[in-house]
Amino acid sequence: MYNPFSIEGKTIFITGASSGIGRATAIECSRMGAVLFITGRNPKGLQETYDKLEGNGHVQILADLSDSLNIPDIVDQLSPLDGAVHCAGFTNMTPFQFIGEKDLNAIMQVNFTAPALLSQALVKTKKLKKGASVVFISSISGVYCSSVAGSMYSASKGAVNGLVKGMALDLAPRKIRVNSVTPGMIDTHLFSEGAITEELFREDIKRYPLSRYGQPEEVAHAVIYLLSDATQWITGSNLLIDGGYTLL
Ligand SMILES: NC(=O)c1ccc[n+]([C@@H]2O[C@H](COP(=O)([O-])OP(=O)(O)OC[C@H]3O[C@@H](n4cnc5c(N)ncnc54)[C@H](OP(=O)(O)O)[C@@H]3O)[C@@H](O)[C@H]2O)c1
């Protein structure tokens, strides 16, 4: 069947696959016929994702991205890739006046430095095939808006979007595409485990024209679009997925 959006048979590497958006991306990619290298820190979460994957030949790689010294070991375990999805990340809600250098370095390391160095290592070791697609999970926070106590997180995601533009230019001669997606609030445990109260949640939802938060699978489907050959002429771009939040 004619399907320009297919990723069947593509080999895709996904970080942050032990939970949330990364897990949903891995599961949806496997349902679309891709072969996956998935990584995460927590063995239980990564195994749970692995158990939910469809198809054969998938590989799990346990790795902590808070230390860049772990990057060569990850890259060594990969075969040539058609796509890479940088999903690992975390938030730290601290008012600007209380931010410490250690906290700032920790969030920049996982959300920005590690995916940048990991991408560079993939290029240097020729693990990204000609025509490969690299997708970063950024956020509306830092690109279109921010939140109270969200300056560190916003900075890390704003940096990702700057990186995407420069990387896209530098890797275009190799026919490697680089794009990002910027989700609004997605219903994963990143924000739902006590980070906001029921009352705040009810207030916040009103700010979404489509009257709900997004689902991890909805981000996964946007990522799959950017991984597919349907987007062979799209590079350096950012796909906004926010239920209309930033329109208001
Ligand atoms: N949820 C949202 O509303 C939202 C909105 C916009 C953007 N995002 C972005 O989407 C991405 C995924 O978020 P999520 O909501 O799916 O959160 P999540 O469920 O907490 O997943 C975060 C993932 O990142 C991994 N990770 C965190 N620190 C790591 C480290 N030091 N080394 C290796 N892996 C690490 C986690 O691995 P372990 O579990 O194994 O530690 C987990 O797989 C993040 O980049 C986040 O900033 C989320």
The ligand as an ORCA input file, in Angstrom:
! r2SCAN-3c Opt
* xyz 0 1
  N       5.346     15.840     29.864
  C       5.268     17.057     29.364
  O       4.304     17.811     29.615
  C       6.335     17.548     28.434
  C       6.067     18.695     27.687
  C       7.039     19.168     26.816
  C       8.231     18.505     26.697
  N       8.477     17.385     27.444
  C       9.780     16.729     27.269
  O       9.561     15.406     26.832
  C      10.631     14.578     27.275
  C      10.073     13.355     27.990
  O       9.331     13.799     29.096
  P       8.225     12.882     29.796
  O       7.098     13.750     30.124
  O       8.008     11.663     28.990
  O       8.974     12.558     31.162
  P       9.292     11.182     31.893
  O       8.119     10.269     31.801
  O       9.809     11.575     33.228
  O      10.468     10.571     31.022
  C      11.749     11.130     31.084
  C      12.708     10.169     30.458
  O      14.006     10.767     30.484
  C      14.895      9.838     31.054
  N      15.962     10.501     31.796
  C      15.853     11.479     32.696
  N      17.073     11.745     33.218
  C      17.949     10.909     32.603
  C      19.338     10.681     32.708
  N      20.115     11.355     33.578
  N      19.903      9.727     31.930
  C      19.152      9.013     31.067
  N      17.837      9.176     30.935
  C      17.229     10.103     31.695
  C      14.075      9.019     32.008
  O      14.749      7.801     32.251
  P      14.544      6.947     33.619
  O      13.063      6.923     33.878
  O      15.087      5.634     33.215
  O      15.305      7.647     34.656
  C      12.784      8.847     31.208
  O      12.925      7.797     30.294
  C      11.512     15.451     28.149
  O      12.605     15.917     27.397
  C      10.586     16.589     28.541
  O      11.302     17.750     28.826
  C       7.544     16.895     28.301
*
